[in-house]
Amino acid sequence: MISAQTSLRSKILLSVVGWLVVFIFFFPVLWMWMEALKTETQAASSPPTIFFMPTLASFQEVLSGDFPPFFINSAIASIGSTILVLVLGLPAAYALAIRPIKRTQDALFFFISTRFLPFAASLVPLYLLARDLQLLDNIFALTLIYTTINLPLGVWLLRSFLLEIPNDLFEAARVDGAAFRHEILRIVVPLIAPGIAATSLICLIFSWNEFFYAVNFTSSVAATTPIFLVGFISGRGLFYAKLAAAATVSSLPVLLAGWIAQKQLIRGLTMGAVK
Amino acid sequence: MKTGSSILRSVVGRGGARDSAASISGRDAWARRLPLLAAFIYVFLMTQIPFVLTIYYSFFNWNLLKPGSFKFSGLDNYARLITDESIRTAVWNTVVLTVSVIAISVILGTAVAMILNSDVFGKGLMRTLMIAPFLIMPTAGALIWKHTLLNPLYGLIPYLLKPIGLGRVDWVGQAPMVTVVTVEVWRWTPFMMLIILAGLQSQNPEVLEAAKVDGANALQAFRRITLPLVRPFIELGALLGSLFVVQTYDSIYMLTYGGPGEDTTNIPFLLYLVAFQGYSIGQASAIGVVAVIITIIVATFALRTLFSIFQVEARR
């Protein structure tokens, strides 16, 4: 009886501490949403406004202004590079998992070393090449760069999922020929669907939020969402509500995708090491 | 006893049995490599060839704003790096930023993960809200901090800190590194928390119960049982995290633009300044080569730790 009471008390205490910490970390996000729903005068008031009548005016202003093309460019670069990663990465992961080659480990480490090579290593030549080919400020050039960034992670991640499929399945397909291979596709594709989902999520997060190449390789035509936000660095006059609305909309796709696919998130971020 | 290496079971070490499959004829070996080829060639073209060119350019004096300035200059660019104070400042700032962000976010991440792993109300919702900072676009997050939270006139934090005499502090201007570290810790703590929480959840709760029955206090149980178990997860988080944090660029661009002076200019930001503000292609390339060398040194240490874990795994 006494022990049950103390354990309930410690549960309440721990919950309070936990919620306090979580609230502090989540607060900037909450504050961003609140600012986005204020009028500009409320957003730039001293002391800060806590209670107010929410308005969607800032969202309307952002979405009806010059923001949508940036958003569309981000979507093209993110979705395009994700598809390319899957197209190039799946066969590679298959080769490294199901039909391993002699130097599987070397190949894996080659891929991952390129992911963590500082962008300083290849930045200047890529920039000069893009300039000479008239590919600066071109969304497809940016898509190709994002594919380079995400492909190594994609190969590792897809391989880790392929390893979970029993080898016998593939052996059987090889022996029994094409008709059976068709059957296998029906079994294997659903099995690696979570792997494809996790890979797509990670590719989406990294390419949607990418800033370095976006700001240096694009200017107006191909500029992505983060570049739209650059305009707010030292804005004059009242712009906080509009900034918060733009930041909210910019962050929404990745925030939602990450929340929906929380389980895939850890596995993706650790290249398949942690499930 | 469970070894920490098991967390990495799905990565390199596995597939060993398949490797030793029957001897492979020449033609079959090619059929096996073929699916790998497209990805391999793509990555090679986009990373290795440019890197060789970077090394090549680093021996030239070349400014894009001065046509015809492409001239072989030997090791001049490297000599300038050694004498130039801004590269030393940038290296120092990179170290300070990376070490403090990783250290603080590992500690906070462990604490939050332990709370989320214990019996508390609303665990699922707590975790969901907690990972939000990592998912918010870094450029957006940095601007929200700079303008709506830290602005000395209208920001919420100076307002809240007024009672303790920090009411009109211009955090971005007066404590730029503290600001950048704070924003990055806010972003990376959820990342560490996720990985460490996965480690804690792989723990058998009965072992902890048994330790408590045997009279171990909470601190002893943490040090003797929990910590050894999550250590590999902490190492993994710190390794991956530092490889990302070393490249921090977004939040510096948005918060401080490397300033005031060079107070928050790290290596990526210096590279940006030299390459895209100064258009000194040769000099930027030399910085690139040095950055790669530093990364290789750091990563070799880190990867050796990881690799030993992989090796253990392969033997099991």
Interface residues (C-beta under 8 A of the other chain):
Chain A: K11 I12 L14 S15 V17 G18 W19 V21 V22 F25 F26 P28 V29 W31 M32 E35 A43 A44 S45 S46 P47 P48 L88 G89 P91 A92 Y94 A95 L96 A97 I98 R99 P100 I101 K102 T104 Q105 A107 L108 F109 F110 F111 S113 T114 F116 L117 P118 F119 A120 A121 S122 L123 V124 P125 L126 Y127 L128 L129 L144 I145 T147 T148 L151 P152 V155 W156 S160 L163 E164 N167 I205 W208 N209 F211 F212 V215 N216 T225 P226 L229 V230 F232 I233 G235 Y240 L243 A244 A246 A247 T248 S250 S251 V254 L255 G258 W259 Q262 L265 I266 L269 T270 M271 G272 A273 V274 K275
Chain B: I7 L8 S10 V11 V12 R14 G15 R18 D19 A21 I24 A29 A31 R32 R33 L34 P35 L36 A38 A39 F40 Y42 V43 M46 T47 Q48 I49 P50 F51 L53 T54 Y57 A111 V112 I115 L116 S118 D119 V120 F121 G122 M126 R127 T128 L129 M130 I131 A132 P133 F134 L135 I136 M137 P138 T139 A140 G141 L143 I144 W145 H147 T148 L149 L153 Y154 G155 L156 Y159 W186 T189 P190 F191 L194 I195 A198 G199 F233 L236 L240 L243 V246 Q247 Y249 D250 Y253 M254 Y257 I267 P268 L271 Y272 A275 F276 I281 A284 S285 I287 G288 V289 A291 V292 T295 A299
